[in-house]
Amino acid sequence: MPKRVVFVSCCILFVLVCKSRAAEEAKPVELFNGKDLANWMYVSKDANSKMEDVYSVSDGILHDKGNPIGYIRTKDKYTSFKLHVEWRFPGKPGNSGVLLRVQEPDKVWPKSVECQLQSKSAGDIWVIDEFPIKVAPDRTKGRHTEKMHETNEKPLGEWNEYDITLDGGNLELKVNGLVQNTATDMEVIPGYILLQAEGAEIEFRKVTLTPLGAEKQADAEIRRLPGLEGWHIIGNGNWTYHDGIIEGQQTKAEKTYTHVVSDQRYKNLRATLMYKCPEGNSGFYFRSQPDDIGHMHGIQCEIDEKKDEGGFYESYGRNWLSLPKPEDVAKYYKPNEWNEMKVEAIGNHVTSWINGTKAAEITDDKQRMEGVCALQIHGGQDVHVMFKDIKIEDLGDSQ
């Protein structure tokens, strides 16, 4: 199993960041190329099933038999986009769906938001695995939000059009030119796009994606610290890098959070670092995702000037997943001194150690399985925190 080890460099490297010229208008991407499924991955409830048992392509049309139950998903992840899908049920009425911002692990069904394709219900929204989103309460029962209008699908055998716009946290579903549903505050995170095999034969002839926000992304300046390779800054706090130490300071007047974020993304990892927190609250994030306004979504290993050291807290999610006892923290944590943190995340199993003592351990299938690492300055507090000797082992896909 190959491993890559990433070190925080102590050499001096000045990074000059220049604004790129205005980006050209984003061009559509044919997720389904009309020829094959080279851009897609197959997942099924039946471990012995193969993609060709369910899906095939002929005459520019993607045929989905519907059984065994499962799906195909894109190999790449997407965040904000317009998605144009053309579909039909060639014989009997049936069920399927287009799932957005699909998160790992692959399973039936993964954490995501579903744009329903069931006959007579196209335009409905289904929330899977508590994916964060705000929907119309008057049309919602449990995980299901009904469409705004009566069905406007075409007769069986005729082609329908789905125009889905997902722009940041805003979602709009348009069926055959009519807006059938909207939602807001959908978690902004890269994810796969998925087409379901859900027990009925269905066909697709267009799956076209147009990225949104390309111009904003191209013109954005990436803030970096001179001499610190492989990391960048998001937020307004004051970070410096000197003598191999990453130092963050912020007053309680600044309400926003600030992070030093790894350029590299990780799945399974083993991280060690030294830290000192004279004042306030901080944390080490792993397999996490920043959103458009600088919030970091995912699990952090807690850092504080006096309490909760090494516990696991899921920001903008389920809050505390593992909270150490105060009497245990008092034994292994050294206030206002350098402390050693170790975090190991392999599959759904995550463990932390502080100064060689196990602080927290969880086995959790709902956690994010891929993302960046980040160092935090907590908003709304007087914070002073320092990090050094950061070492991250990339363990790849191994479980």
C-alpha positions in Angstrom: 0.0 0.0 0.0 1.7 3.2 -1.1 1.7 6.1 1.4 2.4 9.7 0.8 3.6 11.9 3.6 3.1 15.6 3.6 5.3 17.8 5.8 4.8 21.5 6.6 8.0 22.9 5.1 10.3 25.3 6.9 12.0 26.6 3.9 11.4 30.1 2.6 9.2 30.2 -0.4 7.4 33.4 -1.4 4.2 32.7 -3.3 3.1 35.5 -5.6 -0.6 35.3 -6.3 -1.9 37.1 -9.4 -5.4 37.6 -10.5 -6.2 35.6 -13.6 -8.0 37.2 -16.4 -11.8 37.0 -16.5 -12.8 33.4 -17.1 -14.6 32.4 -20.3 -18.2 31.5 -20.0 -18.4 27.9 -18.6 -19.0 25.3 -21.3 -21.5 22.5 -21.0 -20.1 19.0 -20.1 -21.8 15.9 -21.5 -21.8 13.6 -18.5 -23.4 11.0 -20.8 -21.4 11.0 -24.0 -23.9 9.0 -26.0 -21.4 6.2 -26.6 -20.5 4.5 -23.3 -20.3 4.8 -19.5 -16.6 5.5 -19.2 -17.4 8.5 -17.0 -19.5 6.6 -14.5 -19.1 4.2 -11.6 -21.6 1.3 -10.8 -22.9 0.4 -7.4 -25.5 -2.3 -6.7 -27.2 -4.1 -3.8 -26.2 -7.3 -5.5 -22.4 -7.8 -5.0 -22.3 -10.2 -8.0 -24.0 -7.7 -10.4 -22.0 -6.0 -13.1 -22.7 -2.6 -14.8 -23.5 -4.3 -18.1 -26.2 -6.5 -16.4 -28.2 -3.3 -15.8 -27.0 -0.5 -18.1 -26.3 -0.4 -21.8 -25.9 2.2 -24.5 -27.2 2.0 -28.1 -28.2 4.6 -30.7 -27.1 7.4 -28.3 -29.6 6.2 -25.6 -28.7 5.0 -22.1 -30.9 2.0 -21.2 -31.5 1.2 -17.5 -33.2 -2.1 -16.7 -34.0 -1.1 -13.2 -32.8 -4.3 -11.5 -30.8 -5.2 -9.5 -31.4 -2.1 -7.4 -28.5 0.3 -7.5 -27.1 3.2 -9.5 -24.4 4.7 -11.6 -22.7 7.9 -10.4 -20.2 10.3 -11.9 -16.5 9.7 -11.2 -16.0 13.5 -10.7 -17.6 15.7 -8.0 -19.5 18.9 -8.7 -20.8 21.7 -6.5 -22.8 24.3 -8.3 -24.2 23.7 -11.8 -27.1 23.6 -14.2 -28.0 20.0 -15.0 -30.2 19.1 -18.1 -31.6 15.6 -18.1 -33.9 14.0 -20.7 -35.6 10.8 -19.8 -38.6 8.5 -20.5 -40.2 5.3 -19.3 -40.4 3.3 -22.5 -43.0 0.8 -21.3 -44.7 0.8 -17.8 -44.7 3.6 -15.3 -41.8 3.3 -12.9 -39.4 4.9 -10.4 -35.9 6.4 -10.6 -34.2 9.6 -9.5 -31.4 12.1 -10.0 -29.3 12.4 -6.8 -27.2 15.6 -6.2 -24.1 16.3 -4.1 -23.8 12.6 -3.3 -21.4 11.8 -0.5 -19.3 8.7 0.3 -19.5 5.9 1.3 -21.1 4.3 -1.7 -24.2 2.5 -0.6 -27.9 2.1 -1.5 -28.8 4.9 -0.9 -25.9 7.4 -0.2 -26.2 10.8 1.6 -27.6 13.3 -0.9 -30.7 15.1 -2.2 -32.9 13.3 -4.7 -34.7 14.9 -7.5 -37.6 12.5 -8.0 -38.2 10.8 -11.4 -41.0 8.4 -10.3 -43.9 8.5 -12.7 -46.3 11.4 -11.9 -43.9 12.6 -9.2 -41.1 14.2 -11.1 -40.2 17.4 -9.3 -40.6 16.0 -5.8 -37.6 16.2 -3.4 -36.4 13.4 -1.1 -33.7 14.0 1.5 -31.4 11.1 2.1 -29.3 10.5 5.3 -30.3 13.9 6.7 -28.5 16.0 4.1 -28.8 19.6 5.3 -31.4 21.5 3.2 -34.4 23.8 3.8 -37.6 22.8 2.0 -41.2 24.1 2.0 -42.7 23.0 5.3 -46.3 23.1 4.0 -45.5 20.5 1.3 -43.1 18.3 3.4 -43.8 15.1 5.3 -40.7 13.5 6.8 -38.0 13.3 4.1 -40.4 14.0 1.2 -41.3 17.4 -0.2 -44.1 17.3 -2.9 -43.9 19.4 -6.0 -45.7 22.7 -6.4 -48.1 21.8 -9.2 -50.0 18.8 -10.7 -47.8 16.5 -12.8 -46.8 17.9 -16.2 -45.0 14.8 -17.4 -45.6 13.7 -20.9 -47.3 10.4 -21.8 -45.4 7.2 -21.4 -42.8 6.7 -24.2 -42.3 10.4 -24.8 -39.2 12.3 -23.7 -39.3 14.6 -20.6 -36.9 17.3 -19.7 -35.5 18.0 -16.2 -33.6 21.3 -15.7 -32.0 21.3 -12.3 -30.2 24.4 -11.1 -28.0 24.0 -8.0 -26.3 27.3 -7.2 -24.6 27.4 -3.8 -27.3 26.6 -1.3 -30.2 27.2 -3.7 -32.0 24.4 -5.6 -34.6 24.7 -8.4 -36.3 21.8 -10.2 -37.9 22.5 -13.5 -39.9 19.8 -15.3 -40.7 20.3 -19.0 -40.3 24.1 -18.5 -42.3 24.4 -15.3 -40.7 25.1 -11.9 -42.0 22.3 -9.7 -39.9 22.7 -6.6 -37.3 25.0 -4.9 -35.2 24.7 -1.7 -32.6 26.8 0.1 -29.6 26.4 2.4 -28.5 23.1 0.9 -25.1 22.2 2.2 -22.5 23.6 -0.2 -20.1 20.7 -0.7 -18.7 18.9 -3.8 -20.5 15.6 -4.5 -21.2 13.1 -7.2 -24.3 13.0 -9.5 -26.2 9.8 -9.5 -28.9 8.0 -11.6 -30.9 5.4 -9.9 -31.9 1.8 -11.0 -35.0 1.4 -8.8 -37.0 -1.5 -10.2 -38.3 -0.1 -13.5 -36.9 0.3 -17.0 -36.0 3.8 -17.8 -34.0 5.5 -20.6 -31.8 8.7 -20.7 -30.6 10.5 -23.8 -29.1 13.7 -22.3 -27.2 14.3 -19.1 -25.6 17.7 -19.6 -23.9 19.8 -16.9 -23.0 23.5 -17.1 -20.7 24.6 -14.1 -21.7 27.8 -12.3 -19.5 30.2 -10.5 -16.5 29.7 -12.8 -15.8 33.4 -13.2 -15.9 34.0 -9.4 -13.5 31.1 -8.9 -11.1 32.1 -11.6 -10.8 35.7 -10.3 -10.5 34.8 -6.6 -7.1 35.4 -4.9 -5.8 32.5 -2.8 -4.3 33.8 0.4 -1.1 32.0 1.4 1.6 32.5 4.1 5.1 33.2 2.8 7.2 30.1 3.4 4.3 27.7 4.0 3.8 25.3 1.2 0.6 23.2 0.6 -1.8 25.3 2.7 -4.0 28.4 2.1 -6.1 30.7 4.3 -9.8 31.3 4.3 -11.4 33.9 6.6 -10.4 37.2 8.2 -8.2 36.2 11.2 -4.6 36.9 11.5 -2.3 34.0 10.7 1.5 34.2 10.5 4.2 31.7 9.7 7.7 32.0 11.4 10.4 29.7 12.6 8.3 26.7 11.5 5.3 27.8 13.6 1.9 28.6 12.2 0.4 31.1 14.6 -3.2 32.4 14.7 -4.7 35.3 16.6 -8.1 36.9 16.6 -10.2 39.1 19.0 -13.7 38.4 20.0 -14.8 41.4 17.9 -14.3 39.2 14.8 -17.3 36.9 14.7 -16.3 34.9 11.7 -14.2 31.7 11.7 -10.8 31.5 10.1 -8.9 28.5 8.8 -5.5 27.4 7.4 -6.6 24.8 4.9 -4.6 22.0 3.2 -4.4 22.2 -0.6 -4.6 18.4 -0.7 -7.8 16.3 0.0 -7.6 13.1 2.0 -9.7 9.9 2.5 -7.9 7.8 4.9 -5.1 9.5 6.9 -2.9 9.5 9.9 -1.9 13.0 11.2 0.4 14.2 13.9 1.1 17.7 15.1 2.3 19.8 18.0 0.0 22.7 19.2 -0.2 25.2 22.0 -3.4 27.2 22.8 -2.7 30.0 25.4 -6.2 31.5 24.8 -9.6 30.6 23.3 -10.7 27.7 21.2 -9.4 26.0 18.1 -9.4 22.6 16.4 -7.8 20.3 13.8 -10.3 19.4 11.0 -9.8 16.3 8.9 -11.8 15.0 5.9 -13.8 18.3 6.0 -15.2 20.7 3.4 -15.4 24.6 3.5 -18.4 26.2 2.1 -18.8 29.5 0.1 -18.9 31.6 3.2 -16.0 30.1 5.0 -17.7 27.6 7.3 -15.9 24.3 7.7 -18.2 21.3 7.6 -16.9 18.1 9.1 -15.3 16.7 12.2 -12.6 18.5 14.2 -10.4 17.2 16.9 -11.0 19.8 19.7 -8.3 22.2 20.9 -9.0 24.6 23.8 -7.1 26.5 26.4 -8.4 24.3 29.2 -11.1 21.7 28.3 -12.5 19.0 25.9 -9.0 18.4 24.5 -9.0 15.7 21.7 -12.8 15.2 21.6 -14.6 14.9 18.2 -17.0 17.7 17.3 -19.0 17.7 14.0 -19.4 21.4 12.9 -22.7 22.3 11.3 -23.8 18.7 11.9 -24.4 16.6 14.9 -22.2 18.5 17.3 -20.3 16.4 19.9 -19.6 12.8 18.7 -17.2 12.0 21.5 -16.6 14.3 24.5 -13.8 13.4 26.9 -14.4 13.5 30.7 -12.8 16.6 32.4 -10.9 14.4 34.8 -9.3 12.5 31.9 -8.4 15.7 30.1 -6.7 17.0 33.3 -4.4 13.9 33.2 -3.2 14.1 29.6 -3.4 17.8 28.6 -0.7 20.4 29.4 -2.2 23.9 29.5 -0.2 26.7 27.9 2.5 24.2 26.8 3.2 22.3 23.6 1.0 19.2 23.3 1.2 16.4 20.7 -2.0 15.4 18.8 -2.4 12.3 16.7 -5.5 11.6 14.6 -6.1 8.4 12.6 -9.1 8.2 10.3 -9.5 4.9 8.4 -12.9 4.1 6.9 -15.6 4.8 9.5 -13.2 4.4 12.4 -11.5 7.5 13.9 -9.3 7.8 16.9 -7.4 10.7 18.6 -4.5 10.7 21.1 -3.2 13.7 23.1 0.4 13.3 24.4 0.2 9.5 23.8 -3.1 9.0 25.6 -6.3 8.0 23.7 -8.7 10.9 24.0 -11.6 9.9 21.6 -12.7 7.0 19.4 -15.7 6.6 17.2 -17.1 4.2 14.6 -19.5 6.3 12.5 -21.0 5.6 9.0 -22.5 9.1 8.7 -19.3 11.0 8.8 -17.7 12.6 5.7 -15.2 10.2 4.2 -13.1 12.6 2.2 -12.0 16.2 2.4 -9.4 18.7 3.4 -7.5 19.2 6.7 -7.7 22.6 8.4 -6.5 24.6 11.4 -9.1 26.7 13.1 -9.5 30.1 14.8 -12.9 30.1 16.6 -15.1 33.2 15.8 -16.4 35.5 18.6 -13.5 34.7 21.0 -10.1 36.1 21.9 -8.0 33.3 20.4 -4.2 32.7 20.4 -3.1 29.3 19.0 0.1 27.8 17.5 0.9 24.7 15.4 4.2 23.1 14.3 5.6 19.8 13.1 2.5 18.9 11.1 2.8 15.5 9.4 0.0 13.9 7.4 0.2 10.4 6.0 -2.1 9.8 3.0 -3.3 6.2 3.4 -5.3 6.3 0.2 -8.3 4.1 -0.3 -7.3 1.3 2.1 -9.7 0.3 4.8 
